[in-house]
């Protein structure tokens, strides 16, 4: 059985949407604002609740302002459902996001289970976000932080960083924004 051209197009579009969602996670976790901006169309909206609701410029400005207080951040995608109609698509993307903030002289962990409600548009052959809304299904706050790096299984492993000091920037050469291999 040979897949139809329309099925192949849908599969390729869904693959590109998954890559877009994963690229968002990497860019936001590494503090790569240039890459993050490139994932949104210029007229896009982003609603992160009280943190930021409106245009993406507000979201990026608030994210940059929060950076000095963020010790660690990791966004993980679980279930992703997409509906594609030509050059428009919508997605309901489940996520688990861990944040460690520096607050009141100590670290505080915030673990969030939620969903991204996304609208996408393919412009000039490239999918981008046109609208994103965060839905929180559950959250857990540990104040003070319960992170503990003293266990022997993590001893001697590099620590992640939310910028170009992250070990991935020295390790990879093919990822966008990383040094090009000779």
N, C-alpha and C positions, 0 to 999 in steps of 0.2 A: 504494500500500500504506500503510495507516494503522497506526502503531505501537500495540501493545496498551497498556492502562493499566499492566500490570505492567512492561513494558519502559520506559515513560516514568518510572515510579517509580524503577526501578533506575538509569536515566540521571541523574535528579535527585539520588538518593542518592550516586552516584559523584562527581558534580560537587561536592556538598557536602563529601564526604570529601577531594577534591583541594584544595578551598579551606581545609579544616582543616589539612592538611599544609603548605600554603604559608603559612598564617597562623602556624603554629609557627615556620617558618624566619624570617619577618620579626620576630616577637616576640623570639625568642632572639637574633637578630643585633643588634637595636636595644636590647636590655636592658629590654624592656617586660615586667616580671614580672607586672603586673596582667593584661595581655592574655594572656600565656603561661598563667597560672593558669586563666583562663576557658576555655581549650581542653581542659582535663582535667576529668573528672568528679571530685567531691570524694574518692571512694574509689579513685582510680586509682593504679597502680603505675608506676614508671619505673626501668628498669635500664640505667644508663650505665656498667656495669662497675665498676671500683674507684672511679670518680669518685662514683657514687651508685647504690645498689641498694636499692630499697624503695619507700616512699611518696613522693609528689611533694613533700612538705614537705622531705625530705632533698635532693632534686634542686634545688629552688629555693634552699634555704639554701646549698648548695655552689656553685651558679651565682653567687649574689650574692657569696659569699666570693672567688670567682675573678675577678670583674669588675675589681678594681684591677690585675690582672696581664695582662688581655687588652687588646691593642692594637687588634686587628681580628678579625673573625669573619664568615664568610659560608657559609651552608648553601645548596646547590643541589640541587634534586630532578631526577632524570633519569627512570628508568622507575618507574612505579607500577602495581601490580596489586592489585585489590580483589576480594573475594568478599563478597557481601551476602546475608544471610538475615534478612529481616524487619527488626527493630530492632537486629540484631547485624551486625558486619562485621569483616573482617580485611584487613590490607594488608601487602604487602611493597614497601617504598618505597626505591629506590636513591638514594644521596646522595653528593655530594662536598662535604666541609666543610673550609674553610681557617681555621686559627686562628694568630694571631701573639701569642705570650706574651712578657712581660717576665720574664726569668729570669737570675739571676747577672750582672746588670749589662748584659745585651744582649738583643736580641729573638731569639726562636726561632720558626720556622714549623713548623706541624704540618698536613700535608695528609692527609686521611683519605678513603678510598673505602669506603663501607659500605652497610648497609641498616638501615632501621627495620622491625622486625617489630611491627606494631601490632594492637591489638584496640580496637574502637570500639563504642559503644552510642548509639543514638538515644533520648534522654530528653526528654520534653516537646517533641518535634519538632526537637530540636537534637542533632547528632552531636558526640560528644566522645571523647577518649582514655580508655580504661579500663586499658590496659596498653601499655607501649612497651618494647622491648628493642633495644639497639644491637648490631649485628653489624659487626665491622671486617673487611673483605676485604683491605685493604692500607693502608699508611700510609707517609708520607715525612716525615722530620724534617730540617730545614735549620737547623743550629746553627753559626754565627749565621744570622740571617734573610737571605734573598736578595731581599727586597722592595726595590725601587728606584723612587722616584718622580721621578727626574731626567730621564726621557725626554721629549722635546718633545711627544709625543702626550698626555701626562697633565699637562703644564705648564699651570697656570691653571685646572684643573678643581677643584671642591670636593672636599675629603677627607671620606670617610665617618666617622661617629662611632657608637659603640655606645650612644648615649643620645639624649636630646631635642636635642642639639647637631647631630645628623645633618641635612644639608641638606634631606632629605625633609620634616622637620617644618616648615620654613619654606615649602617649595614646595607641598606638598599641603594641601588643605582637606577632602577627602572621606574620607580614610583614618581609621580609628578612632584616637582619641588625638591627633589633629591639630587645630589651631584650626579653628573653623567659619567658612566664608566668609560675608561680610556680604551 
